[in-house]
Amino acid sequence: MSHAFKVGDHVRWNSEAGRVSGHVIKVHVRDTPYKGHMHRCSEDDPQYEIRSDRTEHIALHRGAVLEKIG
């Protein structure tokens, strides 16, 4: 199945602190424990692991909240 984003894509999203950008480092298509919570993922509804450009913080987001840059 083709996903909206792939590893290496540069994306941005809104956070509590404002606009954040980063690079997709992994695509999760199976349920994934992350920071003490189970994130529900599937081939039809993957979640994307992203490393922030500015802080190098790792975040996990659904494709619906992401926007590809460039």
N, C-alpha and C positions, 0 to 999 in steps of 0.2 A: 504494500500500500504506500502511496506517496503522501508525505506529510507536508504541511504548510511551510515548515522551516527544517533546515538540516544543520548538522554540525558545521560550525564555522560561520554561519550567517550572523550578521551584525543586526541587532534588534534594539528596540526601545519600548519602554512601558512606563506607566504612571505608578508612583509609589507615594507613601505618606510624605516623603521628603521632596517630591516633585518628579520631573522626568529623569529616568535612569536609562543608560544604554549599556550594552554588553554583547558578548558573543556566546552563541549556543555551543555548549561543550558536550551535551549528551541529550538524546531523545529517549524518553521513558515510555514504553508501550505496555508495561505490566505494572500492577500495583507496587508502589515503592514507599518504604518507610523513609521519612525525611524529617529531621529535627523533632523527633518524638511523635510524629503524626503519620498515619497511613494516607498517602496520596493515591487516589484512584486514577489509573491510567489504562488505556487500551489502544489497540491499533486505530480505532475510529476517533479516539479522544486522547491523544498523547499529551504528556507534559514535557516541558523543555527545561533542562538544567542550563543556567546562564551565569557566566562570570561577569560581574560589573566591570566596566572599563576604568572607573575612577577608584573604587575601593577594593576590587577583586573579590568582593562578597559573592557567595554563590546563592542563587535563588532558583526556585522551581515554579514555573508558570504554565498555564494553559495557553494554547495558541491564540485564543480569542482576545487576550489582553496585550498581545505583542504586535508590534509593527516593524516590518523589515526596513532597514536603513540602506539606501543606495540601490 
